[in-house]
Amino acid sequence: MLKVAKRFLAVMLVFVLSLTPVQILSAQAYVPEYESMLIIEDSVSSFDMLVAEHGMEFVQNYTRTLNMLNDFIESLPMNRSGELMFPSYFGGAYIDCSGNAVLLMVSTPSTNALGSRYVAYRPKSAHVTQMQGSEGVTVREVEFAYTDLWATIHFLNDLSQYVPELFASVTAFGWYLDVIGNRVVVELYDFTEDTTNLFREVILDAPLLAFAQSEGLVELNSMIQVDYIRESYYSNYEYNSIVPFNTFVADVGDTIEVWRGGVRVASGSIGYRANLGGARGFITSAHIGLPLINGDVIYLRNRSRRIGRVANANHVRLTGVDAAFITLDAGIEIRNSPRNIALSDRPIIHVFTGQEIASVGAITGFRFGRVSTPSWSGLISIMGGQLVYSVSNAVILNLAGGPGDSGGIVFCFLTGDVMGIVTGGNADAGLAISSRATEINRVLGSWLRG
């Protein structure tokens, strides 16, 4: 029995320390060249900044596409768990490099082999019919329904949470939703016919699965200890937010320090403003304290001002959501307008591949990015394995992140709707991982405040 236990632990160690979202390695860092915009005039809008980055034609296409896709999402019903019920003929949608929409349609919807509760069998909606004939929309025929892809993601997430040893035995790194390829891709440590057959035998055998070879460990930048703090882009702004008189104000994306027992243990960034019960506060990453513990004291920038305490530190390795709620002290407020972009009190319910986003972090500051995949699940290693935690349904973004950016806010650039917070990143690979606000709020019981 002891030998079996030792063998299992050895397999798990290889599995844990090797996990990485390799599908994003080829993506280039998506950071604007105009660093002068870190100190920006009030007259420059988010629309103007996007035009400067991509050109007017792209932005016009993208604005039309995003409005159309959001209208479609808002037309969908939800089940009792608050999950969207996609129709069986819908294969997904994404935004291409020109800012236009690609609509994926299933020609012959089949009965869901997984028995998903997310399927909605009904006639084609007016929104889909209108999209099919709209300007800037390309229609592609695909094999699998979007609801089948998501049912597979949920199945793998649930199974990995409750029976993780199964995934160690097949050396699976993680899995992600490939909307463009109309597949769920599973990354394997040893991608061979034998290992793929083993996965199908032990975990799941479904035709919509595809397999890929992991290219090895991509070490996430350490988000824990920060040796320098960059504050230049926080100076001398005129903000849209109105705050009470005699109130000390911090900003979303600002630098925070975690103190425990009189010792500084971690640094990170302020995420989005939230409420929990009757308390005002904000969300940040739970892992930055290796992980955060309820009662940890939070200071702003080099211990210049205490701003709150950790009130709800989610156990990231059990729930798959890397988040904690920080209760603000009296007389402290968080400004909700980075770069004078007014953030809303709405979370992004559904994320599209190709969607334009922005993020603000303590080190890298304000930067642009795009959604590379709307769902990635797996384990992440911090500081050479000092902390290993799982995430489920995280969003992969092709923007660079640096040490100290963890917990920083991620939002839709044009609408101001909140996507979530930065969980980790790798500046060299040009990628960041974002935990969804919808998942965070569901687990913590929090909600956004404008």
C-alpha positions in Angstrom: 0.0 0.0 0.0 2.9 2.4 0.8 4.5 1.7 -2.5 1.2 2.5 -4.3 0.9 5.8 -2.3 4.4 6.9 -3.2 3.9 6.1 -6.8 0.7 8.1 -6.9 2.4 11.1 -5.3 5.2 11.0 -7.8 2.8 10.9 -10.7 0.8 13.8 -9.2 4.0 15.9 -8.7 4.9 15.5 -12.4 1.3 16.3 -13.4 1.1 19.4 -11.1 4.5 21.0 -12.0 4.1 20.4 -15.7 0.7 21.9 -16.3 0.6 24.8 -18.7 -1.7 26.4 -21.3 0.6 25.6 -24.2 -2.0 26.5 -26.8 -1.2 30.2 -26.3 2.6 29.9 -26.7 2.5 31.1 -30.3 0.5 34.2 -29.4 2.4 37.5 -29.3 2.1 39.9 -26.5 -0.6 42.4 -27.3 0.7 45.6 -25.7 0.2 49.0 -27.3 3.3 50.9 -28.4 2.1 54.3 -27.3 3.5 54.3 -23.7 2.7 58.0 -23.5 -0.9 57.1 -23.0 0.0 56.0 -19.5 -0.5 59.6 -18.7 -3.4 60.4 -20.9 -5.6 63.5 -21.5 -9.2 63.3 -20.3 -10.4 63.9 -23.9 -9.1 60.6 -25.2 -11.9 58.0 -25.1 -11.6 54.2 -25.1 -13.0 54.3 -28.7 -10.1 56.7 -29.7 -7.5 54.4 -28.1 -8.8 51.4 -29.9 -8.8 53.3 -33.2 -5.2 54.3 -32.6 -4.3 50.6 -32.0 -6.3 49.0 -34.8 -7.7 51.6 -37.2 -11.2 52.9 -37.7 -12.4 50.1 -40.0 -11.6 47.4 -37.5 -13.3 49.4 -34.6 -16.5 50.0 -36.6 -16.7 46.3 -37.5 -15.9 45.3 -34.0 -18.4 47.6 -32.4 -21.2 46.3 -34.6 -20.1 42.7 -34.0 -20.0 43.0 -30.2 -23.4 44.7 -30.0 -24.9 41.9 -32.2 -23.3 39.1 -30.2 -24.3 40.6 -26.9 -27.9 41.0 -28.1 -27.9 37.3 -28.9 -26.6 36.4 -25.5 -29.2 38.5 -23.8 -31.9 36.8 -25.7 -31.0 33.4 -24.4 -32.8 31.8 -21.4 -31.0 30.6 -18.3 -31.5 27.5 -16.2 -32.0 27.6 -12.5 -28.2 27.6 -11.9 -27.9 30.8 -13.9 -26.2 29.1 -16.9 -27.0 30.1 -20.5 -29.1 27.6 -22.5 -27.7 27.6 -26.0 -29.9 26.2 -28.8 -28.9 22.9 -30.3 -28.2 24.4 -33.8 -25.7 26.9 -32.5 -22.1 25.8 -32.8 -20.5 29.0 -31.3 -19.3 32.3 -32.6 -16.0 34.3 -32.6 -14.6 37.6 -33.7 -12.1 37.5 -36.5 -9.0 39.6 -37.1 -11.0 42.2 -39.1 -13.5 42.7 -36.2 -16.3 40.8 -38.0 -18.3 37.9 -36.6 -18.0 34.2 -37.6 -21.2 32.3 -36.8 -20.9 28.5 -36.4 -24.0 26.6 -37.2 -24.7 22.8 -36.8 -26.5 21.6 -39.9 -28.0 18.5 -38.2 -28.2 18.8 -34.5 -27.8 15.5 -32.8 -29.0 14.3 -29.4 -26.5 15.3 -26.7 -24.6 12.1 -25.8 -23.6 13.6 -22.4 -27.2 14.3 -21.4 -26.4 17.9 -20.9 -28.9 20.1 -19.0 -27.7 23.1 -21.0 -29.4 22.1 -24.3 -32.3 24.1 -25.5 -34.2 22.5 -28.4 -36.3 25.1 -30.1 -36.8 26.8 -33.5 -34.2 29.1 -34.8 -34.4 32.4 -33.0 -34.9 35.8 -34.7 -31.5 36.9 -33.4 -29.7 34.0 -35.1 -31.7 34.5 -38.3 -30.9 38.2 -38.3 -27.2 37.5 -37.7 -27.0 35.1 -40.6 -28.0 37.8 -43.0 -26.2 40.7 -41.4 -23.3 42.7 -42.8 -19.9 41.4 -41.6 -21.1 38.0 -40.6 -19.6 34.8 -42.1 -21.5 31.5 -41.5 -19.5 28.3 -41.1 -21.0 24.8 -40.8 -19.6 22.8 -38.0 -20.2 19.3 -36.5 -20.8 19.9 -32.8 -23.2 22.0 -30.9 -21.8 24.7 -28.6 -23.8 23.2 -25.7 -22.1 19.8 -26.3 -18.7 21.5 -26.1 -19.6 23.2 -22.8 -21.1 20.0 -21.4 -17.8 18.3 -22.0 -15.9 21.2 -20.3 -18.2 21.0 -17.2 -17.9 17.2 -17.1 -14.1 17.3 -17.1 -14.0 20.1 -14.6 -16.3 18.2 -12.2 -14.5 14.9 -12.6 -11.1 16.5 -12.1 -12.2 18.2 -8.9 -13.7 15.1 -7.2 -11.4 12.3 -8.7 -8.1 14.1 -9.6 -6.1 10.8 -9.4 -7.8 9.7 -12.7 -6.2 12.6 -14.5 -2.8 12.0 -13.0 -2.9 8.4 -14.3 -3.4 9.6 -17.9 -1.0 12.6 -17.5 -3.4 15.2 -18.7 -2.2 18.8 -18.2 -5.5 20.5 -18.8 -8.2 21.2 -21.4 -9.6 24.1 -23.2 -12.5 25.1 -25.5 -11.3 25.6 -29.1 -14.3 27.5 -30.5 -12.7 28.0 -33.9 -11.8 24.3 -34.2 -15.2 23.3 -32.8 -13.5 20.9 -30.3 -12.5 20.5 -26.7 -8.7 20.0 -26.7 -7.0 17.9 -24.1 -3.2 18.5 -23.6 -1.2 15.4 -22.7 2.3 15.1 -21.2 3.0 12.2 -23.6 0.9 12.6 -26.7 0.8 9.1 -28.3 -1.9 6.8 -29.6 -1.6 4.8 -26.4 -2.1 7.8 -24.1 -5.1 9.1 -26.1 -6.7 5.7 -26.0 -6.1 5.5 -22.3 -7.7 8.9 -21.8 -10.8 7.8 -23.8 -10.9 4.6 -21.8 -10.4 6.1 -18.3 -11.9 9.6 -18.6 -14.2 10.2 -21.6 -14.6 8.9 -25.1 -16.4 11.5 -27.2 -15.9 12.4 -30.9 -15.6 16.1 -30.1 -12.4 15.6 -28.2 -9.0 16.4 -29.7 -5.6 15.8 -28.2 -2.4 17.8 -28.3 1.2 17.4 -27.1 2.2 19.8 -24.3 5.4 21.7 -25.1 6.5 21.5 -21.5 6.3 23.7 -18.5 5.7 27.4 -19.0 6.6 28.8 -15.6 4.2 31.6 -14.7 5.8 34.8 -13.5 6.0 34.9 -9.8 3.1 37.0 -8.6 4.1 36.9 -5.0 7.1 39.1 -4.1 7.6 42.4 -5.8 10.8 44.3 -5.5 9.6 47.5 -7.1 6.4 49.4 -7.4 5.5 51.5 -10.4 3.3 54.5 -9.6 3.8 57.0 -12.4 0.6 56.1 -14.2 -1.5 56.8 -11.1 -0.5 60.4 -10.8 -2.5 63.6 -11.5 -5.7 62.1 -13.0 -9.1 63.7 -13.1 -11.5 60.9 -12.5 -15.2 60.6 -13.3 -16.0 58.8 -10.0 -17.4 61.0 -7.2 -16.1 60.0 -3.7 -17.2 61.4 -0.3 -15.3 64.3 1.2 -12.4 63.3 3.5 -12.1 59.8 1.9 -8.8 58.2 1.0 -8.9 56.9 -2.5 -7.1 54.0 -4.2 -7.6 52.8 -7.8 -8.5 49.6 -9.5 -5.2 48.0 -10.5 -3.3 49.7 -7.7 -0.6 48.0 -5.7 -1.5 46.2 -2.5 0.7 44.5 0.1 -0.3 41.6 2.3 0.9 41.7 5.9 0.5 38.8 8.2 1.7 38.8 11.8 3.6 42.1 11.2 5.5 40.6 8.2 5.0 41.5 4.5 4.2 38.2 2.7 3.0 39.2 -0.7 2.1 41.9 -3.2 -0.6 42.1 -5.8 -3.2 44.3 -7.4 -6.7 45.7 -6.7 -9.3 44.0 -8.8 -12.9 45.0 -9.3 -15.2 46.7 -6.7 -17.6 44.3 -5.0 -20.0 43.9 -2.1 -20.3 40.9 0.1 -23.2 40.8 2.6 -23.3 44.3 3.9 -19.6 45.0 3.4 -17.9 47.2 0.8 -14.7 45.9 -0.7 -12.9 44.6 -3.7 -11.8 41.3 -5.3 -8.2 40.2 -5.7 -6.4 36.9 -6.3 -6.3 34.5 -3.3 -3.0 32.9 -4.3 -0.9 36.0 -3.7 -0.6 35.2 0.0 0.4 31.5 -0.8 -2.6 31.7 -0.3 -4.4 34.6 1.5 -5.8 33.9 4.9 -8.9 35.5 6.5 -7.7 38.3 8.7 -4.6 39.2 6.6 -4.1 43.0 6.6 -4.0 44.8 3.3 -1.9 47.9 2.8 -1.6 50.2 -0.2 1.8 50.8 -1.9 4.8 50.3 0.3 2.6 50.1 3.4 1.7 53.8 2.9 -1.9 53.3 4.1 -3.9 50.4 5.5 -7.0 49.9 3.4 -8.7 46.7 4.6 -8.6 43.1 5.6 -9.1 39.7 3.9 -12.7 38.7 4.8 -13.3 35.7 2.5 -10.3 33.9 1.1 -11.5 31.2 -1.2 -9.6 27.9 -1.0 -8.4 28.0 -4.6 -7.3 24.4 -4.7 -10.8 23.1 -3.9 -13.2 25.3 -5.8 -11.2 26.1 -9.0 -11.6 29.9 -8.5 -8.6 32.0 -7.5 -10.3 34.9 -5.6 -10.6 36.6 -2.3 -12.9 39.4 -1.0 -11.2 42.3 0.8 -13.3 44.4 3.2 -12.4 48.1 3.0 -11.7 50.1 6.2 -13.9 53.1 7.0 -12.9 56.2 5.0 -11.4 54.1 2.1 -12.8 54.0 -1.4 -11.8 52.5 -4.7 -12.1 54.6 -7.8 -13.9 52.8 -10.6 -12.6 54.6 -13.7 -9.2 53.5 -14.9 -8.0 55.9 -17.7 -11.3 57.7 -17.3 -13.2 54.6 -18.6 -16.3 54.3 -16.4 -16.6 50.6 -15.4 -20.1 49.2 -15.1 -21.6 47.0 -12.4 -22.3 44.2 -14.9 -20.1 41.1 -15.2 -19.5 39.7 -18.7 -21.9 36.8 -18.9 -20.4 35.2 -22.0 -16.9 35.6 -23.4 -16.1 35.4 -27.1 -12.9 34.4 -28.7 -11.4 37.5 -30.3 -13.1 39.9 -27.8 -11.1 43.0 -27.0 -10.3 43.5 -23.4 -8.1 45.7 -21.2 -6.4 45.1 -17.9 -4.8 47.3 -15.2 -2.1 45.9 -12.9 0.3 47.2 -10.4 3.4 46.5 -12.4 2.5 46.4 -16.1 -0.1 49.1 -15.8 -2.8 49.6 -18.5 -2.7 47.3 -21.5 -4.8 45.8 -24.2 -5.5 42.2 -25.1 -7.7 39.7 -26.8 -9.5 36.6 -25.7 -7.6 33.6 -27.0 -9.8 30.9 -25.5 -12.9 31.5 -23.4 -12.4 28.4 -21.2 -9.2 26.8 -19.9 -9.0 24.4 -16.9 -6.0 22.9 -15.1 -3.4 23.4 -12.4 -1.1 26.3 -12.0 2.3 26.3 -10.3 3.6 29.4 -8.5 7.2 30.0 -7.4 8.5 26.6 -8.5 5.6 24.6 -6.8 5.4 26.5 -3.5 1.7 26.9 -4.3 -0.2 24.7 -6.7 -3.8 25.5 -7.4 -6.5 24.6 -9.9 -8.6 26.9 -12.0 -11.8 26.1 -13.9 -13.3 28.0 -16.9 -10.5 30.6 -16.8 -10.0 32.9 -19.8 -6.7 32.9 -21.7 -5.7 36.4 -22.9 -2.8 37.3 -25.2 -1.5 40.2 -23.1 1.6 40.3 -21.1 1.6 40.2 -17.3 4.3 40.7 -14.7 5.0 40.0 -11.1 2.5 41.9 -9.0 -0.2 42.1 -11.6 -2.2 39.2 -10.0 -5.6 40.3 -8.9 -5.7 43.3 -11.3 -9.0 44.0 -13.0 -9.9 42.7 -16.5 -12.8 44.4 -18.4 -14.3 44.9 -21.8 -12.6 47.9 -23.4 -15.6 49.5 -25.0 -18.5 48.6 -22.7 -16.7 48.7 -19.3 -18.3 45.4 -18.3 -16.1 43.4 -16.0 -14.6 40.1 -17.1 -12.7 39.3 -13.9 -9.2 39.5 -12.5 -5.8 38.4 -13.5 -4.8 35.1 -12.0 -1.4 34.7 -13.5 0.7 35.5 -16.6 3.9 35.1 -18.4 5.4 38.2 -20.1 7.8 36.2 -22.3 5.0 34.1 -23.7 2.6 37.1 -23.9 -0.2 35.5 -22.1 -2.4 36.1 -19.0 -5.0 33.9 -17.3 -8.2 35.6 -16.0 -10.6 34.2 -13.5 -14.2 35.1 -14.5 -16.2 37.5 -12.4 -19.3 35.3 -12.8 -17.5 32.3 -11.3 -15.9 34.4 -8.5 -19.2 35.9 -7.5 -20.9 32.5 -7.6 -18.3 31.0 -5.3 -17.8 33.9 -2.9 -21.4 35.1 -2.8 -20.2 38.6 -3.9 -21.6 41.0 -6.5 -20.2 43.9 -8.5 -20.8 47.4 -7.5 -20.5 50.3 -9.9 
